[in-house]
Amino acid sequence: MATPIRSRVLGAYRELLKAQRTTFAGDSLQLKNAKTFTRSKFLEQKDVTDPAELEKLVKVAQQSATIVRRNIVQGVKKTQEDDTYVLKLDENKEINSNDTIKQRGKGQPAQRVKLEAPTRCCSAG
């Protein structure tokens, strides 16, 4: 692996781990699982040498970090006595309203797409 791309791969790996640490702070089990999963996925690709493929993988890792940072939230039990949960939100989380989706869909039926006839599998009789 060339030095510039190697530093980009390691940077994307660190960025993803940092996003996980921030998102799953206080949840050691989820943090451990996320780190283990990320490590295994990176190790699966350790023998890739094609620069274009490596760039694609770096981009996927960076996008994954963005999703973890902006879109994943955790619920934490408010008290031990009841089953009420509170979402852990920070300034990076995207909070959107469904109002525009509701307005756009008023009076408009779902679009139907005509599909081709299904092809049969070799084992289908």
PyMOL commands that set and color helices and strands:
alter all, ss='L'
color gray80, all
select helices_A, chain A and resi 3-23+28-44+51-71+99-104
alter helices_A, ss='H'
color red, helices_A
select strands_A, chain A and resi 74-77+85-88
alter strands_A, ss='S'
color yellow, strands_A
deselect
rebuild
show_as cartoon
